[in-house]
Amino acid sequence: MKPATKTLLVFLALVLVFFQYRLWFAEDGIIKTWHFKKNIADQVTQNQIIRQQNKILLNDIQDLKQGGSAIEEHARNDLGMIKEGEIFYRTVKK
């Protein structure tokens, strides 16, 4: 093989290695892209969960604004309040 051909092959091999390195490990390379796609998928899932929680909270707010039964329910469940004249029994399960 001629020395010029060897030099050309070495040069082409180095260029190939350089571009392969950039393809896989650069800021905009394949590995970073995979990580970004995974992060986006995780964020989309988390956003869906938060949207569902917000919807539940908005429904609670509407119920509280519209009627006294929701207020009474929250007072009983969250604050442990009872009506005058009621008897409260608490049962404990083992």
VEXKOL-5095 format. One record per atom (N, C-alpha, C, O): residue number from 1; residue in three letters; x, y, z. Coordinates in Angstrom, 1 decimal. Layout:
BEGIN
<pt resi="NUM" resn="ALA" u="X" v="Y" w="Z"/>
...
//
This chain:
BEGIN
<pt resi="1" resn="MET" u="0.8" v="-1.2" w="0.0"/>
<pt resi="1" resn="MET" u="0.0" v="0.0" w="0.0"/>
<pt resi="1" resn="MET" u="0.9" v="1.2" w="0.0"/>
<pt resi="1" resn="MET" u="1.9" v="1.3" w="0.7"/>
<pt resi="2" resn="LYS" u="0.5" v="2.2" w="-0.7"/>
<pt resi="2" resn="LYS" u="1.3" v="3.4" w="-0.8"/>
<pt resi="2" resn="LYS" u="1.2" v="4.3" w="0.4"/>
<pt resi="2" resn="LYS" u="0.2" v="4.2" w="1.1"/>
<pt resi="3" resn="PRO" u="2.2" v="5.0" w="0.8"/>
<pt resi="3" resn="PRO" u="2.2" v="5.8" w="2.0"/>
<pt resi="3" resn="PRO" u="1.1" v="6.9" w="1.9"/>
<pt resi="3" resn="PRO" u="0.5" v="7.2" w="2.9"/>
<pt resi="4" resn="ALA" u="0.8" v="7.4" w="0.8"/>
<pt resi="4" resn="ALA" u="-0.3" v="8.4" w="0.6"/>
<pt resi="4" resn="ALA" u="-1.6" v="7.8" w="0.9"/>
<pt resi="4" resn="ALA" u="-2.5" v="8.4" w="1.5"/>
<pt resi="5" resn="THR" u="-1.8" v="6.5" w="0.5"/>
<pt resi="5" resn="THR" u="-3.1" v="5.8" w="0.8"/>
<pt resi="5" resn="THR" u="-3.2" v="5.5" w="2.3"/>
<pt resi="5" resn="THR" u="-4.3" v="5.7" w="2.8"/>
<pt resi="6" resn="LYS" u="-2.2" v="5.1" w="2.9"/>
<pt resi="6" resn="LYS" u="-2.2" v="4.9" w="4.4"/>
<pt resi="6" resn="LYS" u="-2.5" v="6.2" w="5.1"/>
<pt resi="6" resn="LYS" u="-3.4" v="6.2" w="6.0"/>
<pt resi="7" resn="THR" u="-1.9" v="7.3" w="4.7"/>
<pt resi="7" resn="THR" u="-2.2" v="8.5" w="5.4"/>
<pt resi="7" resn="THR" u="-3.6" v="8.9" w="5.2"/>
<pt resi="7" resn="THR" u="-4.3" v="9.4" w="6.1"/>
<pt resi="8" resn="LEU" u="-4.2" v="8.8" w="4.0"/>
<pt resi="8" resn="LEU" u="-5.6" v="9.1" w="3.7"/>
<pt resi="8" resn="LEU" u="-6.5" v="8.2" w="4.5"/>
<pt resi="8" resn="LEU" u="-7.5" v="8.7" w="5.1"/>
<pt resi="9" resn="LEU" u="-6.2" v="6.9" w="4.7"/>
<pt resi="9" resn="LEU" u="-7.0" v="6.0" w="5.5"/>
<pt resi="9" resn="LEU" u="-7.0" v="6.4" w="6.9"/>
<pt resi="9" resn="LEU" u="-8.1" v="6.4" w="7.6"/>
<pt resi="10" resn="VAL" u="-5.8" v="6.8" w="7.4"/>
<pt resi="10" resn="VAL" u="-5.7" v="7.2" w="8.8"/>
<pt resi="10" resn="VAL" u="-6.5" v="8.5" w="9.0"/>
<pt resi="10" resn="VAL" u="-7.2" v="8.6" w="10.0"/>
<pt resi="11" resn="PHE" u="-6.4" v="9.4" w="8.1"/>
<pt resi="11" resn="PHE" u="-7.1" v="10.7" w="8.2"/>
<pt resi="11" resn="PHE" u="-8.6" v="10.4" w="8.2"/>
<pt resi="11" resn="PHE" u="-9.3" v="11.0" w="9.0"/>
<pt resi="12" resn="LEU" u="-9.1" v="9.6" w="7.3"/>
<pt resi="12" resn="LEU" u="-10.5" v="9.3" w="7.2"/>
<pt resi="12" resn="LEU" u="-11.0" v="8.6" w="8.4"/>
<pt resi="12" resn="LEU" u="-12.1" v="8.8" w="8.9"/>
<pt resi="13" resn="ALA" u="-10.2" v="7.7" w="9.0"/>
<pt resi="13" resn="ALA" u="-10.5" v="7.0" w="10.2"/>
<pt resi="13" resn="ALA" u="-10.7" v="8.0" w="11.4"/>
<pt resi="13" resn="ALA" u="-11.6" v="7.9" w="12.2"/>
<pt resi="14" resn="LEU" u="-9.7" v="9.0" w="11.5"/>
<pt resi="14" resn="LEU" u="-9.8" v="10.0" w="12.5"/>
<pt resi="14" resn="LEU" u="-11.0" v="10.9" w="12.4"/>
<pt resi="14" resn="LEU" u="-11.7" v="11.2" w="13.3"/>
<pt resi="15" resn="VAL" u="-11.4" v="11.2" w="11.1"/>
<pt resi="15" resn="VAL" u="-12.6" v="12.0" w="10.9"/>
<pt resi="15" resn="VAL" u="-13.8" v="11.2" w="11.3"/>
<pt resi="15" resn="VAL" u="-14.7" v="11.8" w="11.9"/>
<pt resi="16" resn="LEU" u="-13.8" v="10.0" w="11.0"/>
<pt resi="16" resn="LEU" u="-15.0" v="9.1" w="11.4"/>
<pt resi="16" resn="LEU" u="-15.1" v="9.0" w="12.9"/>
<pt resi="16" resn="LEU" u="-16.2" v="9.1" w="13.4"/>
<pt resi="17" resn="VAL" u="-14.0" v="8.8" w="13.6"/>
<pt resi="17" resn="VAL" u="-14.0" v="8.8" w="15.0"/>
<pt resi="17" resn="VAL" u="-14.5" v="10.1" w="15.6"/>
<pt resi="17" resn="VAL" u="-15.3" v="10.1" w="16.5"/>
<pt resi="18" resn="PHE" u="-14.0" v="11.2" w="15.1"/>
<pt resi="18" resn="PHE" u="-14.4" v="12.5" w="15.5"/>
<pt resi="18" resn="PHE" u="-16.0" v="12.7" w="15.4"/>
<pt resi="18" resn="PHE" u="-16.6" v="13.2" w="16.3"/>
<pt resi="19" resn="PHE" u="-16.5" v="12.4" w="14.2"/>
<pt resi="19" resn="PHE" u="-17.9" v="12.6" w="14.0"/>
<pt resi="19" resn="PHE" u="-18.8" v="11.6" w="14.8"/>
<pt resi="19" resn="PHE" u="-19.8" v="11.9" w="15.3"/>
<pt resi="20" resn="GLN" u="-18.3" v="10.4" w="15.0"/>
<pt resi="20" resn="GLN" u="-19.0" v="9.4" w="15.9"/>
<pt resi="20" resn="GLN" u="-19.0" v="9.9" w="17.3"/>
<pt resi="20" resn="GLN" u="-20.0" v="9.8" w="18.0"/>
<pt resi="21" resn="TYR" u="-17.9" v="10.5" w="17.8"/>
<pt resi="21" resn="TYR" u="-17.9" v="11.0" w="19.1"/>
<pt resi="21" resn="TYR" u="-18.9" v="12.1" w="19.3"/>
<pt resi="21" resn="TYR" u="-19.7" v="12.2" w="20.2"/>
<pt resi="22" resn="ARG" u="-18.9" v="13.1" w="18.3"/>
<pt resi="22" resn="ARG" u="-19.9" v="14.2" w="18.3"/>
<pt resi="22" resn="ARG" u="-21.3" v="13.7" w="18.3"/>
<pt resi="22" resn="ARG" u="-22.2" v="14.2" w="18.9"/>
<pt resi="23" resn="LEU" u="-21.5" v="12.6" w="17.5"/>
<pt resi="23" resn="LEU" u="-22.9" v="12.1" w="17.3"/>
<pt resi="23" resn="LEU" u="-23.4" v="11.5" w="18.6"/>
<pt resi="23" resn="LEU" u="-24.6" v="11.7" w="19.0"/>
<pt resi="24" resn="TRP" u="-22.5" v="10.9" w="19.4"/>
<pt resi="24" resn="TRP" u="-23.0" v="10.2" w="20.6"/>
<pt resi="24" resn="TRP" u="-22.8" v="11.1" w="21.9"/>
<pt resi="24" resn="TRP" u="-23.7" v="11.0" w="22.7"/>
<pt resi="25" resn="PHE" u="-21.8" v="11.9" w="22.0"/>
<pt resi="25" resn="PHE" u="-21.5" v="12.5" w="23.3"/>
<pt resi="25" resn="PHE" u="-21.6" v="14.0" w="23.3"/>
<pt resi="25" resn="PHE" u="-21.3" v="14.6" w="24.4"/>
<pt resi="26" resn="ALA" u="-21.8" v="14.7" w="22.2"/>
<pt resi="26" resn="ALA" u="-21.9" v="16.1" w="22.2"/>
<pt resi="26" resn="ALA" u="-23.2" v="16.6" w="22.9"/>
<pt resi="26" resn="ALA" u="-24.0" v="15.8" w="23.3"/>
<pt resi="27" resn="GLU" u="-23.3" v="17.9" w="23.1"/>
<pt resi="27" resn="GLU" u="-24.4" v="18.5" w="23.8"/>
<pt resi="27" resn="GLU" u="-25.7" v="18.1" w="23.1"/>
<pt resi="27" resn="GLU" u="-26.8" v="17.9" w="23.7"/>
<pt resi="28" resn="ASP" u="-25.7" v="18.0" w="21.7"/>
<pt resi="28" resn="ASP" u="-26.9" v="17.7" w="21.0"/>
<pt resi="28" resn="ASP" u="-26.8" v="16.3" w="20.4"/>
<pt resi="28" resn="ASP" u="-27.4" v="16.0" w="19.4"/>
<pt resi="29" resn="GLY" u="-26.1" v="15.4" w="21.1"/>
<pt resi="29" resn="GLY" u="-25.9" v="14.1" w="20.6"/>
<pt resi="29" resn="GLY" u="-27.0" v="13.1" w="21.0"/>
<pt resi="29" resn="GLY" u="-28.0" v="13.5" w="21.6"/>
<pt resi="30" resn="ILE" u="-26.9" v="11.9" w="20.6"/>
<pt resi="30" resn="ILE" u="-27.9" v="10.9" w="20.7"/>
<pt resi="30" resn="ILE" u="-28.2" v="10.6" w="22.2"/>
<pt resi="30" resn="ILE" u="-29.4" v="10.5" w="22.6"/>
<pt resi="31" resn="ILE" u="-27.2" v="10.5" w="23.0"/>
<pt resi="31" resn="ILE" u="-27.4" v="10.1" w="24.4"/>
<pt resi="31" resn="ILE" u="-28.1" v="11.2" w="25.2"/>
<pt resi="31" resn="ILE" u="-29.1" v="11.0" w="25.9"/>
<pt resi="32" resn="LYS" u="-27.7" v="12.5" w="24.9"/>
<pt resi="32" resn="LYS" u="-28.5" v="13.6" w="25.5"/>
<pt resi="32" resn="LYS" u="-29.9" v="13.7" w="25.1"/>
<pt resi="32" resn="LYS" u="-30.8" v="14.0" w="25.8"/>
<pt resi="33" resn="THR" u="-30.1" v="13.4" w="23.8"/>
<pt resi="33" resn="THR" u="-31.5" v="13.4" w="23.2"/>
<pt resi="33" resn="THR" u="-32.3" v="12.3" w="23.9"/>
<pt resi="33" resn="THR" u="-33.5" v="12.6" w="24.2"/>
<pt resi="34" resn="TRP" u="-31.8" v="11.1" w="24.1"/>
<pt resi="34" resn="TRP" u="-32.5" v="10.1" w="24.9"/>
<pt resi="34" resn="TRP" u="-32.9" v="10.5" w="26.3"/>
<pt resi="34" resn="TRP" u="-34.0" v="10.3" w="26.7"/>
<pt resi="35" resn="HIS" u="-31.9" v="11.2" w="27.0"/>
<pt resi="35" resn="HIS" u="-32.2" v="11.7" w="28.3"/>
<pt resi="35" resn="HIS" u="-33.3" v="12.7" w="28.3"/>
<pt resi="35" resn="HIS" u="-34.2" v="12.7" w="29.1"/>
<pt resi="36" resn="PHE" u="-33.3" v="13.6" w="27.3"/>
<pt resi="36" resn="PHE" u="-34.3" v="14.7" w="27.2"/>
<pt resi="36" resn="PHE" u="-35.6" v="14.1" w="26.9"/>
<pt resi="36" resn="PHE" u="-36.6" v="14.5" w="27.5"/>
<pt resi="37" resn="LYS" u="-35.7" v="13.1" w="26.1"/>
<pt resi="37" resn="LYS" u="-37.0" v="12.4" w="25.8"/>
<pt resi="37" resn="LYS" u="-37.6" v="11.8" w="27.0"/>
<pt resi="37" resn="LYS" u="-38.8" v="11.8" w="27.2"/>
<pt resi="38" resn="LYS" u="-36.7" v="11.1" w="27.8"/>
<pt resi="38" resn="LYS" u="-37.2" v="10.4" w="29.0"/>
<pt resi="38" resn="LYS" u="-37.7" v="11.5" w="30.0"/>
<pt resi="38" resn="LYS" u="-38.7" v="11.3" w="30.6"/>
<pt resi="39" resn="ASN" u="-36.9" v="12.6" w="30.1"/>
<pt resi="39" resn="ASN" u="-37.4" v="13.6" w="31.0"/>
<pt resi="39" resn="ASN" u="-38.7" v="14.2" w="30.6"/>
<pt resi="39" resn="ASN" u="-39.5" v="14.5" w="31.5"/>
<pt resi="40" resn="ILE" u="-38.9" v="14.4" w="29.3"/>
<pt resi="40" resn="ILE" u="-40.1" v="15.0" w="28.8"/>
<pt resi="40" resn="ILE" u="-41.3" v="14.0" w="29.1"/>
<pt resi="40" resn="ILE" u="-42.3" v="14.4" w="29.6"/>
<pt resi="41" resn="ALA" u="-41.1" v="12.7" w="28.9"/>
<pt resi="41" resn="ALA" u="-42.1" v="11.7" w="29.2"/>
<pt resi="41" resn="ALA" u="-42.5" v="11.7" w="30.7"/>
<pt resi="41" resn="ALA" u="-43.6" v="11.6" w="31.0"/>
<pt resi="42" resn="ASP" u="-41.5" v="11.8" w="31.5"/>
<pt resi="42" resn="ASP" u="-41.7" v="11.8" w="33.0"/>
<pt resi="42" resn="ASP" u="-42.5" v="13.1" w="33.3"/>
<pt resi="42" resn="ASP" u="-43.4" v="13.0" w="34.2"/>
<pt resi="43" resn="GLN" u="-42.1" v="14.2" w="32.7"/>
<pt resi="43" resn="GLN" u="-42.8" v="15.5" w="33.0"/>
<pt resi="43" resn="GLN" u="-44.3" v="15.5" w="32.6"/>
<pt resi="43" resn="GLN" u="-45.1" v="16.0" w="33.2"/>
<pt resi="44" resn="VAL" u="-44.5" v="14.9" w="31.4"/>
<pt resi="44" resn="VAL" u="-45.9" v="14.8" w="30.9"/>
<pt resi="44" resn="VAL" u="-46.7" v="13.9" w="31.9"/>
<pt resi="44" resn="VAL" u="-47.9" v="14.3" w="32.1"/>
<pt resi="45" resn="THR" u="-46.2" v="12.8" w="32.4"/>
<pt resi="45" resn="THR" u="-46.9" v="12.0" w="33.3"/>
<pt resi="45" resn="THR" u="-47.2" v="12.8" w="34.6"/>
<pt resi="45" resn="THR" u="-48.3" v="12.7" w="35.1"/>
<pt resi="46" resn="GLN" u="-46.2" v="13.5" w="35.1"/>
<pt resi="46" resn="GLN" u="-46.4" v="14.3" w="36.3"/>
<pt resi="46" resn="GLN" u="-47.4" v="15.4" w="36.1"/>
<pt resi="46" resn="GLN" u="-48.2" v="15.7" w="37.0"/>
<pt resi="47" resn="ASN" u="-47.4" v="16.0" w="34.9"/>
<pt resi="47" resn="ASN" u="-48.4" v="17.0" w="34.6"/>
<pt resi="47" resn="ASN" u="-49.8" v="16.5" w="34.6"/>
<pt resi="47" resn="ASN" u="-50.7" v="17.1" w="35.1"/>
<pt resi="48" resn="GLN" u="-50.0" v="15.3" w="34.1"/>
<pt resi="48" resn="GLN" u="-51.3" v="14.6" w="34.0"/>
<pt resi="48" resn="GLN" u="-51.8" v="14.4" w="35.5"/>
<pt resi="48" resn="GLN" u="-53.0" v="14.6" w="35.7"/>
<pt resi="49" resn="ILE" u="-50.9" v="13.9" w="36.3"/>
<pt resi="49" resn="ILE" u="-51.3" v="13.7" w="37.7"/>
<pt resi="49" resn="ILE" u="-51.7" v="15.0" w="38.4"/>
<pt resi="49" resn="ILE" u="-52.7" v="15.0" w="39.1"/>
<pt resi="50" resn="ILE" u="-51.0" v="16.0" w="38.2"/>
<pt resi="50" resn="ILE" u="-51.3" v="17.3" w="38.8"/>
<pt resi="50" resn="ILE" u="-52.6" v="17.9" w="38.2"/>
<pt resi="50" resn="ILE" u="-53.4" v="18.5" w="38.9"/>
<pt resi="51" resn="ARG" u="-52.8" v="17.7" w="36.9"/>
<pt resi="51" resn="ARG" u="-54.1" v="18.1" w="36.3"/>
<pt resi="51" resn="ARG" u="-55.3" v="17.4" w="37.0"/>
<pt resi="51" resn="ARG" u="-56.3" v="18.1" w="37.3"/>
<pt resi="52" resn="GLN" u="-55.1" v="16.1" w="37.2"/>
<pt resi="52" resn="GLN" u="-56.2" v="15.4" w="37.9"/>
<pt resi="52" resn="GLN" u="-56.4" v="15.9" w="39.3"/>
<pt resi="52" resn="GLN" u="-57.6" v="16.1" w="39.7"/>
<pt resi="53" resn="GLN" u="-55.4" v="16.2" w="40.0"/>
<pt resi="53" resn="GLN" u="-55.5" v="16.8" w="41.4"/>
<pt resi="53" resn="GLN" u="-56.2" v="18.1" w="41.3"/>
<pt resi="53" resn="GLN" u="-57.0" v="18.4" w="42.2"/>
<pt resi="54" resn="ASN" u="-55.8" v="19.0" w="40.4"/>
<pt resi="54" resn="ASN" u="-56.4" v="20.3" w="40.2"/>
<pt resi="54" resn="ASN" u="-57.9" v="20.2" w="39.9"/>
<pt resi="54" resn="ASN" u="-58.7" v="21.0" w="40.5"/>
<pt resi="55" resn="LYS" u="-58.2" v="19.2" w="39.1"/>
<pt resi="55" resn="LYS" u="-59.6" v="19.0" w="38.8"/>
<pt resi="55" resn="LYS" u="-60.4" v="18.7" w="40.0"/>
<pt resi="55" resn="LYS" u="-61.5" v="19.2" w="40.2"/>
<pt resi="56" resn="ILE" u="-59.9" v="17.8" w="40.8"/>
<pt resi="56" resn="ILE" u="-60.6" v="17.4" w="42.1"/>
<pt resi="56" resn="ILE" u="-60.7" v="18.6" w="43.0"/>
<pt resi="56" resn="ILE" u="-61.8" v="18.9" w="43.6"/>
<pt resi="57" resn="LEU" u="-59.6" v="19.4" w="43.1"/>
<pt resi="57" resn="LEU" u="-59.7" v="20.6" w="44.0"/>
<pt resi="57" resn="LEU" u="-60.7" v="21.6" w="43.4"/>
<pt resi="57" resn="LEU" u="-61.4" v="22.3" w="44.2"/>
<pt resi="58" resn="LEU" u="-60.8" v="21.8" w="42.1"/>
<pt resi="58" resn="LEU" u="-61.7" v="22.8" w="41.6"/>
<pt resi="58" resn="LEU" u="-63.2" v="22.3" w="41.8"/>
<pt resi="58" resn="LEU" u="-64.0" v="23.1" w="42.1"/>
<pt resi="59" resn="ASN" u="-63.4" v="21.0" w="41.7"/>
<pt resi="59" resn="ASN" u="-64.7" v="20.5" w="42.1"/>
<pt resi="59" resn="ASN" u="-65.1" v="20.7" w="43.5"/>
<pt resi="59" resn="ASN" u="-66.2" v="21.1" w="43.9"/>
<pt resi="60" resn="ASP" u="-64.1" v="20.5" w="44.4"/>
<pt resi="60" resn="ASP" u="-64.3" v="20.8" w="45.8"/>
<pt resi="60" resn="ASP" u="-64.6" v="22.3" w="46.1"/>
<pt resi="60" resn="ASP" u="-65.5" v="22.6" w="46.8"/>
<pt resi="61" resn="ILE" u="-63.9" v="23.2" w="45.4"/>
<pt resi="61" resn="ILE" u="-64.2" v="24.6" w="45.5"/>
<pt resi="61" resn="ILE" u="-65.6" v="24.9" w="45.0"/>
<pt resi="61" resn="ILE" u="-66.3" v="25.7" w="45.7"/>
<pt resi="62" resn="GLN" u="-66.0" v="24.4" w="43.9"/>
<pt resi="62" resn="GLN" u="-67.4" v="24.6" w="43.4"/>
<pt resi="62" resn="GLN" u="-68.4" v="24.1" w="44.4"/>
<pt resi="62" resn="GLN" u="-69.4" v="24.8" w="44.7"/>
<pt resi="63" resn="ASP" u="-68.2" v="22.9" w="45.0"/>
<pt resi="63" resn="ASP" u="-69.1" v="22.4" w="46.0"/>
<pt resi="63" resn="ASP" u="-69.2" v="23.3" w="47.2"/>
<pt resi="63" resn="ASP" u="-70.3" v="23.5" w="47.7"/>
<pt resi="64" resn="LEU" u="-68.1" v="23.8" w="47.6"/>
<pt resi="64" resn="LEU" u="-68.1" v="24.7" w="48.8"/>
<pt resi="64" resn="LEU" u="-68.8" v="26.0" w="48.5"/>
<pt resi="64" resn="LEU" u="-69.4" v="26.6" w="49.4"/>
<pt resi="65" resn="LYS" u="-68.6" v="26.5" w="47.3"/>
<pt resi="65" resn="LYS" u="-69.3" v="27.8" w="46.9"/>
<pt resi="65" resn="LYS" u="-70.8" v="27.6" w="46.8"/>
<pt resi="65" resn="LYS" u="-71.5" v="28.6" w="47.0"/>
<pt resi="66" resn="GLN" u="-71.2" v="26.5" w="46.3"/>
<pt resi="66" resn="GLN" u="-72.6" v="26.3" w="46.0"/>
<pt resi="66" resn="GLN" u="-73.5" v="25.9" w="47.1"/>
<pt resi="66" resn="GLN" u="-74.7" v="26.3" w="47.2"/>
<pt resi="67" resn="GLY" u="-73.0" v="25.0" w="48.0"/>
<pt resi="67" resn="GLY" u="-74.0" v="24.5" w="49.0"/>
<pt resi="67" resn="GLY" u="-73.4" v="24.3" w="50.4"/>
<pt resi="67" resn="GLY" u="-72.2" v="24.2" w="50.5"/>
<pt resi="68" resn="GLY" u="-74.3" v="24.2" w="51.3"/>
<pt resi="68" resn="GLY" u="-73.9" v="24.0" w="52.7"/>
<pt resi="68" resn="GLY" u="-73.5" v="22.6" w="53.0"/>
<pt resi="68" resn="GLY" u="-72.8" v="22.3" w="54.0"/>
<pt resi="69" resn="SER" u="-74.0" v="21.7" w="52.2"/>
<pt resi="69" resn="SER" u="-73.7" v="20.2" w="52.5"/>
<pt resi="69" resn="SER" u="-72.2" v="19.9" w="52.4"/>
<pt resi="69" resn="SER" u="-71.7" v="19.1" w="53.2"/>
<pt resi="70" resn="ALA" u="-71.6" v="20.5" w="51.4"/>
<pt resi="70" resn="ALA" u="-70.1" v="20.3" w="51.3"/>
<pt resi="70" resn="ALA" u="-69.4" v="20.9" w="52.5"/>
<pt resi="70" resn="ALA" u="-68.4" v="20.3" w="53.0"/>
<pt resi="71" resn="ILE" u="-69.8" v="22.1" w="52.9"/>
<pt resi="71" resn="ILE" u="-69.1" v="22.7" w="54.1"/>
<pt resi="71" resn="ILE" u="-69.3" v="21.9" w="55.3"/>
<pt resi="71" resn="ILE" u="-68.4" v="21.7" w="56.1"/>
<pt resi="72" resn="GLU" u="-70.5" v="21.4" w="55.5"/>
<pt resi="72" resn="GLU" u="-70.8" v="20.5" w="56.6"/>
<pt resi="72" resn="GLU" u="-70.0" v="19.2" w="56.6"/>
<pt resi="72" resn="GLU" u="-69.4" v="18.8" w="57.6"/>
<pt resi="73" resn="GLU" u="-69.9" v="18.7" w="55.4"/>
<pt resi="73" resn="GLU" u="-69.1" v="17.4" w="55.2"/>
<pt resi="73" resn="GLU" u="-67.6" v="17.7" w="55.6"/>
<pt resi="73" resn="GLU" u="-67.0" v="16.9" w="56.3"/>
<pt resi="74" resn="HIS" u="-67.0" v="18.8" w="55.1"/>
<pt resi="74" resn="HIS" u="-65.6" v="19.2" w="55.5"/>
<pt resi="74" resn="HIS" u="-65.5" v="19.4" w="56.9"/>
<pt resi="74" resn="HIS" u="-64.5" v="19.0" w="57.5"/>
<pt resi="75" resn="ALA" u="-66.5" v="20.1" w="57.6"/>
<pt resi="75" resn="ALA" u="-66.4" v="20.3" w="59.0"/>
<pt resi="75" resn="ALA" u="-66.4" v="19.0" w="59.8"/>
<pt resi="75" resn="ALA" u="-65.7" v="18.9" w="60.8"/>
<pt resi="76" resn="ARG" u="-67.2" v="18.1" w="59.4"/>
<pt resi="76" resn="ARG" u="-67.3" v="16.8" w="60.1"/>
<pt resi="76" resn="ARG" u="-66.0" v="16.0" w="59.9"/>
<pt resi="76" resn="ARG" u="-65.4" v="15.5" w="60.8"/>
<pt resi="77" resn="ASN" u="-65.6" v="15.9" w="58.6"/>
<pt resi="77" resn="ASN" u="-64.4" v="15.0" w="58.3"/>
<pt resi="77" resn="ASN" u="-63.1" v="15.6" w="58.7"/>
<pt resi="77" resn="ASN" u="-62.2" v="14.9" w="59.3"/>
<pt resi="78" resn="ASP" u="-62.9" v="16.9" w="58.4"/>
<pt resi="78" resn="ASP" u="-61.6" v="17.5" w="58.6"/>
<pt resi="78" resn="ASP" u="-61.4" v="18.1" w="60.0"/>
<pt resi="78" resn="ASP" u="-60.3" v="18.0" w="60.6"/>
<pt resi="79" resn="LEU" u="-62.5" v="18.6" w="60.6"/>
<pt resi="79" resn="LEU" u="-62.4" v="19.3" w="61.9"/>
<pt resi="79" resn="LEU" u="-63.0" v="18.5" w="63.0"/>
<pt resi="79" resn="LEU" u="-62.9" v="18.8" w="64.2"/>
<pt resi="80" resn="GLY" u="-63.7" v="17.4" w="62.7"/>
<pt resi="80" resn="GLY" u="-64.3" v="16.5" w="63.7"/>
<pt resi="80" resn="GLY" u="-65.5" v="17.2" w="64.4"/>
<pt resi="80" resn="GLY" u="-65.8" v="16.8" w="65.6"/>
<pt resi="81" resn="MET" u="-66.1" v="18.1" w="63.8"/>
<pt resi="81" resn="MET" u="-67.3" v="18.8" w="64.4"/>
<pt resi="81" resn="MET" u="-68.5" v="17.9" w="64.3"/>
<pt resi="81" resn="MET" u="-68.7" v="17.1" w="63.4"/>
<pt resi="82" resn="ILE" u="-69.4" v="18.1" w="65.3"/>
<pt resi="82" resn="ILE" u="-70.7" v="17.4" w="65.3"/>
<pt resi="82" resn="ILE" u="-71.8" v="18.5" w="65.5"/>
<pt resi="82" resn="ILE" u="-71.5" v="19.5" w="66.1"/>
<pt resi="83" resn="LYS" u="-73.0" v="18.1" w="65.2"/>
<pt resi="83" resn="LYS" u="-74.1" v="19.0" w="65.4"/>
<pt resi="83" resn="LYS" u="-74.6" v="19.0" w="66.8"/>
<pt resi="83" resn="LYS" u="-74.3" v="18.0" w="67.6"/>
<pt resi="84" resn="GLU" u="-75.2" v="20.0" w="67.2"/>
<pt resi="84" resn="GLU" u="-75.7" v="20.1" w="68.6"/>
<pt resi="84" resn="GLU" u="-76.8" v="19.0" w="68.8"/>
<pt resi="84" resn="GLU" u="-77.7" v="18.9" w="68.0"/>
<pt resi="85" resn="GLY" u="-76.6" v="18.3" w="69.9"/>
<pt resi="85" resn="GLY" u="-77.6" v="17.2" w="70.1"/>
<pt resi="85" resn="GLY" u="-77.2" v="15.9" w="69.6"/>
<pt resi="85" resn="GLY" u="-77.8" v="14.9" w="69.9"/>
<pt resi="86" resn="GLU" u="-76.2" v="15.8" w="68.7"/>
<pt resi="86" resn="GLU" u="-75.7" v="14.5" w="68.2"/>
<pt resi="86" resn="GLU" u="-74.8" v="13.8" w="69.2"/>
<pt resi="86" resn="GLU" u="-74.2" v="14.5" w="70.0"/>
<pt resi="87" resn="ILE" u="-74.8" v="12.5" w="69.0"/>
<pt resi="87" resn="ILE" u="-73.9" v="11.7" w="69.8"/>
<pt resi="87" resn="ILE" u="-72.8" v="11.1" w="68.8"/>
<pt resi="87" resn="ILE" u="-73.2" v="10.6" w="67.8"/>
<pt resi="88" resn="PHE" u="-71.6" v="11.3" w="69.2"/>
<pt resi="88" resn="PHE" u="-70.5" v="10.9" w="68.3"/>
<pt resi="88" resn="PHE" u="-69.9" v="9.6" w="68.9"/>
<pt resi="88" resn="PHE" u="-69.5" v="9.6" w="70.0"/>
<pt resi="89" resn="TYR" u="-69.8" v="8.6" w="68.0"/>
<pt resi="89" resn="TYR" u="-69.2" v="7.3" w="68.4"/>
<pt resi="89" resn="TYR" u="-68.0" v="7.1" w="67.5"/>
<pt resi="89" resn="TYR" u="-68.1" v="7.2" w="66.3"/>
<pt resi="90" resn="ARG" u="-66.8" v="6.8" w="68.1"/>
<pt resi="90" resn="ARG" u="-65.6" v="6.5" w="67.3"/>
<pt resi="90" resn="ARG" u="-65.3" v="5.1" w="67.6"/>
<pt resi="90" resn="ARG" u="-65.2" v="4.6" w="68.7"/>
<pt resi="91" resn="THR" u="-65.2" v="4.3" w="66.5"/>
<pt resi="91" resn="THR" u="-64.8" v="2.9" w="66.6"/>
<pt resi="91" resn="THR" u="-63.3" v="2.7" w="66.2"/>
<pt resi="91" resn="THR" u="-62.9" v="3.3" w="65.2"/>
<pt resi="92" resn="VAL" u="-62.6" v="2.0" w="66.9"/>
<pt resi="92" resn="VAL" u="-61.2" v="1.7" w="66.6"/>
<pt resi="92" resn="VAL" u="-61.0" v="0.3" w="66.2"/>
<pt resi="92" resn="VAL" u="-61.5" v="-0.6" w="66.9"/>
<pt resi="93" resn="LYS" u="-60.4" v="0.1" w="65.0"/>
<pt resi="93" resn="LYS" u="-60.2" v="-1.3" w="64.5"/>
<pt resi="93" resn="LYS" u="-58.8" v="-1.6" w="64.8"/>
<pt resi="93" resn="LYS" u="-57.8" v="-0.8" w="64.7"/>
<pt resi="94" resn="LYS" u="-58.6" v="-2.9" w="65.1"/>
<pt resi="94" resn="LYS" u="-57.2" v="-3.4" w="65.4"/>
<pt resi="94" resn="LYS" u="-56.7" v="-4.1" w="64.2"/>
<pt resi="94" resn="LYS" u="-55.6" v="-4.6" w="64.3"/>
//
